[in-house]
Amino acid sequence: MSFYGDNINRFFFGIVVNNNDADLNLGRVQIRIPGLHSSEIRNYDLPWAQVMLPTTEPGVGGVGANPMIANGAQVFGVFLDGKDSQIPLVLGTVPKIDRPSVQQRSTFIGDTIPPAYTTTSQDNGPRNGSRIIPPESLEGSTNAEKVYRFFVNNGFNPEQAAGWVGNFAVESTVNIDPTAYNPNDVGAEAFGIAQWRKERYDALRAWAGETAQDYRTLETQLGFVLYELEGSERTAATNIRSTRTVEDAARTIDLLYERSDGTKREVRVTYARDALARFR
């Protein structure tokens, strides 16, 4: 007969996705553990972990301090049930810094860095299209190839995938830079591979905050594209998926998803053709 303590040999590193333990008020946190929880598992369905307190706290009766672990924190812990991996206990946090690297700083226009975005939303229920894209799941040696493979792997045909590459190459440079930032794109900030503006830029940052991701990364922004295509941009998605040539795909993405002024539409087509030739 097994008991707690006889098989504690399964440790983990994880990311806190929800610290709002409103039901029990015990300071528990929901955690996502890379390698154990796939991107298909919603934050809402992730396990709640108890958090170990120092011996200077009473630990009973609701007296003393509660854990203060923030959403997005990296934690270290152990499963109390061993290989069953259903009862996690957080032993501590592993400090990290959430800000652009020196390399990222050098790519911003005018060396202006957008501020970090946080959200106070505590709605951690199921979300349409809430995709967590692990960095290691992106295939390719360049961002352009990663974008192409990503869309092919998510049900787009090769011509459509190349159309996305062509559009992002115009929006965020040929390197498809997820940190590309324009502080004044027709009177508004524009950011990322799609140069999201105004409400869509706010939505990117809010969605990233709600899913405990860094909105400045390629994987987060690709996940957000799917989130939009399954929600607010469903009409665009339907029309894009109906295209059959790389030229039509690139033009449709520009017209219905990017909604640019059209002056560089044929440049997008040229980049898309090149991507199809290189990656198909």
Buried (B, 14 or more C-beta within 10 A) or exposed (E): EEEEEEBEEBEBEBBBBBBEBEEEEEBBBBBBBBEBBEBEEBBBEBBBBBBBBEEEEEEEEEEEEBBEBEBBBBBEBBBBBBEEBEBBBBBEBEEEEEEBEEEBEEBBEEEEBBEEBEEEEEEBEEBEBBBBBEEEBBEEEBBBBBBBBBBBEBEBBBBBBBBBBBBBBBBBEBEBBBBBBBEEBEEEBBBBBBBBBEEBBEBBBBBBBBBBBBBBBBBBBBBBBBBBBBBBBEEBBEBBBEBEBBBBBBBBBBBBBBEBEEEBBEBBBBBBBBBBEEBE
